[in-house]
Amino acid sequence: MDKKDSDIVLLCRYLIRFLNIYMPPFSIKIIQKLDDYLLEQMEQLNQNSTDFCYSEKTPQEIEEHQDKFCSADEIKHWVLAIQDEKIIGRLAVFKREIALEGKRVTLGGIGKVKVRDDKRRQGVASKLVQEAMPLFLQMSCDLVYLCTNINNPIMVKFYGKYGFKHFVPGCTYLGKSGKQYLELGAMFAPVNQEVFEWLFNHSEPFSIGCGNW
Ligand SMILES: CC(C)(COP(=O)(O)OP(=O)(O)OC[C@H]1O[C@@H](n2cnc3c(N)ncnc32)[C@H](O)[C@@H]1OP(=O)(O)O)[C@@H](O)C(=O)NCCC(=O)NCCS
């Protein structure tokens, strides 16, 4: 690295430090049910966040998405990042009982991860996941499941920091319509290490029941 390059690196570091110092703090709220005010806030968040790891969806893909992600009644907690009384980021925590080869497995899940466009790259999603992970132990889950765009190395690295590992065979599940789907972007993190290792010994897709997260 020559002197010019190292000066640029130094300048970038100062800029990042400056931005971190002047970013107004946000707080984390964990709640079980959204009231009308929070529902409206959630709507505003949806309008002000563009998709980062998935491409724009056609109307047909939106319909399919709604068929696939039909498990809102299994949300046990919302983890919200709040700033100036507004939701700037959110994540949903799911829980479901399933059976795999006759073994009862309590499956936790993370879904609906979203951060407002103007609040990205400031550690909001990282804080949401950090706050969510202890909830799965409290809820006596065995595993935590999420799906992401596995072709996006940023997301794989991000969730990898919290113990999530790509389950290559993928997961099958039923949509609201009864149609069966295969999710190849499945990642799991352990709560019960023994169940986690047992799962990763499988080479066939794992059925997670009805609805993706
Ligand atoms: C993906 C998303 C939740 C990230 O939120 P965020 O608050 O910006 O994430 P963070 O600031 O906590 O960053 C988390 C990590 O991802 C990296 N990252 C996030 N966005 C990035 C980008 N656009 N380019 C490069 N790296 C990025 C960060 O550098 C950080 O890595 P590090 O932990 O090694 O430093 C946000 O972009 C979003 O809401 N996207 C739309 C919805 C979506 O794609 N959700 C994910 C569904 S699986």
The ligand as an ORCA input file, in Angstrom:
! r2SCAN-3c Opt
* xyz 0 1
  C     -30.179     -6.459      5.033
  C     -30.489     -5.353      6.026
  C     -31.488     -5.857      7.057
  C     -29.152     -4.923      6.727
  O     -29.480     -3.947      7.726
  P     -28.348     -2.958      8.312
  O     -28.892     -2.310      9.525
  O     -27.878     -2.080      7.215
  O     -27.201     -4.000      8.700
  P     -25.952     -3.711      9.639
  O     -25.560     -2.267      9.556
  O     -26.212     -4.273     10.985
  O     -24.859     -4.543      8.884
  C     -24.747     -5.940      9.019
  C     -23.579     -6.425      8.190
  O     -23.935     -6.446      6.810
  C     -23.050     -5.621      6.064
  N     -23.873     -4.906      5.091
  C     -25.155     -4.513      5.236
  N     -25.575     -3.892      4.121
  C     -24.530     -3.926      3.254
  C     -24.332     -3.444      1.933
  N     -25.303     -2.809      1.270
  N     -23.123     -3.645      1.353
  C     -22.131     -4.264      2.010
  N     -22.246     -4.746      3.283
  C     -23.428     -4.570      3.891
  C     -22.450     -4.667      7.066
  O     -21.199     -4.209      6.655
  C     -22.346     -5.534      8.298
  O     -21.214     -6.368      8.182
  P     -20.224     -6.528      9.420
  O     -21.081     -7.066     10.548
  O     -19.187     -7.498      8.921
  O     -19.712     -5.168      9.711
  C     -31.051     -4.091      5.281
  O     -30.220     -3.794      4.174
  C     -32.485     -4.296      4.779
  O     -33.452     -4.002      5.475
  N     -32.636     -4.809      3.561
  C     -33.983     -5.050      2.969
  C     -34.649     -6.276      3.527
  C     -33.744     -7.498      3.471
  O     -33.042     -7.734      2.496
  N     -33.786     -8.241      4.578
  C     -32.983     -9.453      4.742
  C     -33.844    -10.628      4.580
  S     -32.903    -12.111      4.882
*
